[in-house]
């Protein structure tokens, strides 16, 4: 709730008071909403292990791929995946800006598991999917004339990592095709044994 919302709430309630409404009851109701949580009581009341230490995360602001964020989160918290309540609570710590605001708009007591939280999160942000590339995309990569071989290899590996299920033969062929014909490595890779 931002300052403008609080100001509007106070002004509305003052108006209610002036017109005979019950200001205190209305204010209590609003504060209950502010203090409510989307988590069930079981998740809300679960305490983390004394040995738990919060890992470092990339934050999700609502403008990137939700599936990628979930994969990152799960890989960082793999040791805690058996503790569903902890996974829920820690996941909310990765949200920032509009994503954090979105979380607080979820209905009170509506989230009873990490699976449910991951589902509603992904459903909310599916308009930001990454475009899946197929292995043929690798054939479009070329070593730039001013690019070192090391940088070309890094760039090629990064692109290849975004392609699920790419056959090693295709990757090898595409890598070779991306090298200039006059490059020593190209000649070495294309020598056919007699």
C-alpha positions as CSV (number, residue, x, y, z in Angstrom):
1,X,0.0,0.0,0.0
2,X,1.6,3.3,-1.1
3,X,1.3,6.7,0.6
4,X,-1.4,7.8,-1.9
5,X,-3.5,4.7,-1.0
6,X,-3.1,5.4,2.7
7,X,-4.1,9.0,2.2
8,X,-7.1,8.0,0.2
9,X,-8.1,5.5,2.9
10,X,-7.8,8.0,5.7
11,X,-9.8,10.6,3.7
12,X,-12.5,8.1,2.8
13,X,-12.8,7.0,6.4
14,X,-12.9,10.6,7.7
15,X,-15.7,11.2,5.2
16,X,-17.5,8.0,6.6
17,X,-17.1,9.4,10.1
18,X,-18.5,12.8,9.1
19,X,-21.5,11.1,7.5
20,X,-22.2,8.8,10.5
21,X,-20.3,5.7,9.3
22,X,-18.3,3.6,11.8
23,X,-14.7,4.9,11.2
24,X,-13.0,2.5,13.6
25,X,-14.6,-0.6,12.2
26,X,-13.8,0.4,8.7
27,X,-10.2,1.2,9.6
28,X,-9.8,-2.1,11.4
29,X,-11.1,-3.9,8.3
30,X,-8.7,-2.1,6.1
31,X,-5.8,-2.8,8.4
32,X,-6.7,-6.5,8.5
33,X,-6.5,-6.5,4.7
34,X,-3.1,-4.9,4.8
35,X,-1.9,-7.4,7.4
36,X,-3.4,-10.4,5.7
37,X,-1.2,-12.9,3.8
38,X,-1.9,-15.0,0.8
39,X,-0.3,-17.9,2.7
40,X,-2.4,-20.4,4.7
41,X,-1.9,-20.3,8.5
42,X,0.2,-23.5,8.3
43,X,2.7,-21.8,6.0
44,X,2.6,-18.5,7.8
45,X,3.3,-20.1,11.2
46,X,6.0,-22.5,10.0
47,X,9.4,-21.5,11.4
48,X,12.6,-22.0,9.4
49,X,15.3,-24.4,10.7
50,X,17.9,-22.7,12.9
51,X,20.6,-23.7,10.4
52,X,18.8,-21.9,7.5
53,X,20.7,-19.0,6.0
54,X,19.1,-17.0,3.2
55,X,20.9,-17.6,-0.1
56,X,21.6,-15.0,-2.7
57,X,19.0,-14.7,-5.5
58,X,18.4,-12.8,-8.7
59,X,15.3,-10.7,-8.2
60,X,12.1,-10.9,-10.3
61,X,10.5,-7.5,-11.1
62,X,7.8,-8.7,-13.4
63,X,9.6,-8.0,-16.7
64,X,11.5,-11.2,-17.4
65,X,10.8,-14.9,-17.9
66,X,9.0,-16.4,-14.9
67,X,10.0,-20.0,-15.8
68,X,13.7,-18.9,-15.9
69,X,13.2,-17.2,-12.5
70,X,11.6,-20.4,-11.0
71,X,14.4,-22.6,-12.3
72,X,17.0,-20.3,-10.8
73,X,15.1,-20.2,-7.5
74,X,14.8,-24.0,-7.4
75,X,18.4,-24.5,-8.1
76,X,19.5,-22.1,-5.4
77,X,17.1,-23.7,-2.8
78,X,17.5,-27.3,-3.8
79,X,18.6,-28.2,-0.2
80,X,15.4,-26.8,1.2
81,X,12.9,-28.3,-1.3
82,X,11.4,-30.7,1.3
83,X,10.4,-27.7,3.4
84,X,7.4,-26.3,1.4
85,X,6.6,-23.5,3.8
86,X,10.2,-22.3,3.7
87,X,10.2,-22.4,-0.1
88,X,7.0,-20.3,-0.2
89,X,8.4,-17.7,2.2
90,X,11.8,-17.4,0.6
91,X,10.3,-17.2,-2.9
92,X,8.5,-14.0,-1.9
93,X,11.9,-12.5,-1.0
94,X,12.9,-12.7,-4.6
95,X,10.0,-10.5,-5.8
96,X,10.5,-6.8,-6.3
97,X,8.4,-3.9,-7.6
98,X,5.2,-4.8,-9.4
99,X,5.9,-8.5,-8.8
100,X,5.9,-7.9,-5.0
101,X,2.7,-5.8,-5.4
102,X,1.1,-8.6,-7.3
103,X,1.9,-11.1,-4.6
104,X,0.1,-8.9,-2.0
105,X,-3.0,-8.8,-4.2
106,X,-3.5,-12.6,-4.0
107,X,-6.5,-13.6,-2.0
108,X,-5.9,-14.1,1.7
109,X,-5.0,-17.7,2.7
110,X,-5.2,-18.8,-0.9
111,X,-1.6,-20.3,-1.2
112,X,-1.2,-23.7,0.6
113,X,2.0,-25.0,-1.1
114,X,5.0,-24.0,-3.2
115,X,3.5,-25.8,-6.1
116,X,0.4,-23.5,-5.9
117,X,2.5,-20.4,-5.6
118,X,4.7,-21.4,-8.6
119,X,1.5,-22.1,-10.6
120,X,-0.1,-18.7,-9.9
121,X,3.2,-16.9,-10.4
122,X,3.8,-18.5,-13.8
123,X,0.2,-18.0,-14.8
124,X,0.4,-14.3,-13.9
125,X,3.7,-13.6,-15.8
126,X,3.3,-15.9,-18.9
127,X,3.1,-12.9,-21.1
128,X,6.9,-12.7,-20.7
129,X,8.1,-16.0,-22.2
130,X,11.4,-16.4,-23.7
131,X,11.4,-17.5,-27.3
132,X,12.6,-21.0,-27.6
133,X,15.2,-21.4,-30.3
134,X,15.7,-24.5,-32.3
135,X,19.2,-26.0,-33.1
136,X,19.1,-24.4,-36.6
137,X,19.6,-21.1,-34.9
138,X,23.2,-22.0,-34.3
139,X,23.9,-22.0,-38.0
140,X,23.2,-18.2,-38.0
141,X,26.2,-17.5,-35.6
142,X,29.4,-16.3,-37.2
143,X,32.7,-15.4,-35.7
144,X,33.0,-11.6,-36.1
145,X,36.2,-10.3,-37.7
146,X,37.2,-8.3,-34.6
147,X,36.2,-11.1,-32.2
148,X,38.7,-13.3,-30.5
149,X,38.3,-17.1,-30.9
150,X,37.7,-17.3,-27.1
151,X,34.9,-14.7,-27.3
152,X,33.3,-16.5,-30.2
153,X,33.4,-19.8,-28.3
154,X,31.8,-18.1,-25.2
155,X,29.1,-16.6,-27.4
156,X,28.4,-19.9,-29.2
157,X,28.2,-21.8,-25.9
158,X,25.8,-19.2,-24.4
159,X,23.5,-19.5,-27.4
160,X,23.8,-23.3,-27.4
161,X,22.8,-23.4,-23.7
162,X,19.5,-21.8,-24.7
163,X,18.6,-24.6,-27.0
164,X,17.1,-27.7,-25.3
165,X,18.1,-31.0,-26.8
166,X,20.6,-29.9,-29.3
167,X,22.5,-32.8,-30.8
168,X,26.3,-32.5,-30.4
169,X,26.8,-33.2,-34.1
170,X,24.6,-30.2,-35.0
171,X,26.4,-27.9,-32.5
172,X,29.8,-29.0,-33.8
173,X,28.8,-28.5,-37.5
174,X,27.2,-25.1,-36.7
175,X,30.3,-24.0,-34.7
176,X,32.6,-25.0,-37.6
177,X,30.4,-23.2,-40.2
178,X,30.6,-20.0,-38.1
179,X,34.4,-19.9,-38.4
180,X,35.9,-18.1,-41.4
181,X,37.3,-20.6,-44.0
182,X,40.8,-19.0,-43.6
183,X,40.9,-19.5,-39.8
184,X,43.4,-22.1,-38.7
185,X,40.9,-23.8,-36.5
186,X,38.4,-24.1,-39.4
187,X,41.1,-25.8,-41.5
188,X,42.1,-28.1,-38.6
189,X,38.4,-29.1,-38.0
190,X,37.7,-29.8,-41.7
191,X,40.7,-31.9,-42.4
192,X,39.4,-35.3,-43.4
193,X,41.7,-38.2,-42.5
194,X,42.8,-40.3,-45.5
